[in-house]
Amino acid sequence: MRAVGYRHPAALEEPGYLEDLELPDPQPGPHDLLVAVEAVGVNPVDLKVRARELPPPGQWRQLGWDATGTVVACGAGVEGFSPGERVWYAGALQRPGCHAQLHAVDHRLASRAPASLSPAQAAAMPLTAITAWELLFERLAIPQHPSACRGEVLLVSGAAGGVGSLLLQLARRLTGLTLVGTASRPESRAWALSCGAHHVLDHRQQLRPQLEALGIAAVQHVASLTHTGEHYAALVDLLAPQGRFALIDDPDPADLNVLALKRKSLSLHWELMFTRSLYETADMARQGALLAQVAELVEQGVLTSTLTVQGGPICSARLIEAHRRQATGRCVGKQVLVGWS
């Protein structure tokens, strides 16, 4: 099968950063679906893994943790899926990624993809949908009801990225929160508003005066999605006593003064959507069920795809281009590659 991967250290600009490969077809395990990959999403985690993880000598590492494709075979222990069905999923960090024509994924992490979406539209959503859902409803413990937390404010820092795009949609449509996003450019501001933000602040400027100009003295919840270390002190300052702070990125621990949380009895929550698959937790199938809920919300018109850049085919050259766009930190929504040359 065709695949894309790397074997050696290389900077993003260097030849050999990613290479086109011919690899043996994977053999699905008892709990696996074997999927013919049709489209893949691009995420910051792709660049992080490429930068920090080298495969064992003589082996290749495949990236990719967002896919849509068609089931071609099922392991002996798989229930609820059949060959020929289109699925979507985000996979597991410790296994080969989805940058391959055929990909084996644990069926507990997958669900049927929404029939109303194209493969590209669907591939833009799984990883960010899981992250946003777990952060909002599990880490911050916001109840799922249109009247839930009415009168309370959620501040989403870095609101126009892939996770922010879905976090805003979920919070706007399933809760009564007032949503304040941050964005620094006209296009990212417009995107955040289109996804459901009631207000958008410029994170290049001081946040408190902008928030107070809206008549908001403090926020009860913070979702920090990027550059947390840079904005941590300001975000803690804006949180009301007994508020909740959730983040998904990897700031320098030296930038997080946890003692600053004590005076207000603030709680800190770190979200990683790969935790269930990494540890094969007892509730690992929750991610597949979660994606099934998201698929239903898409079919109902409650959620929309966050696809903004569609490229293709899936090959080393196009993936390198996508990684370079991702590395600028200026991406709005999600990038997706479709098909094989």
ABEGO torsion letter per residue (X at the ends): XBBBBBABBBBAABBGABBBBBBBBBBBBAABBBBBBABBBBBAAAAAAAAABBBBBGBBBBBEBBBBBBBABBBAABBGBBBGBBBBBAEBAABBBABBABBBBBAAABBBBBAABBAAAAAAAAAAAAAAAAAAAAAAGBBBBAABGBGBBBBBBGAABAAAAAAAAAAAAABABBBBBBBABAAAAAAAAAAGBABBBBAABBAAAAAAAAGBABBABBBBABGAAAAAAAAAAABBBGBBBBBABBBBAAABBAAAAAAAGBBBBBBBAAAAAAAGBAAAAAAAAAAAAAAAAAAAGABBBABABBBOBBBAAAAAAAAAAAAAGABBEBBBBBEBX
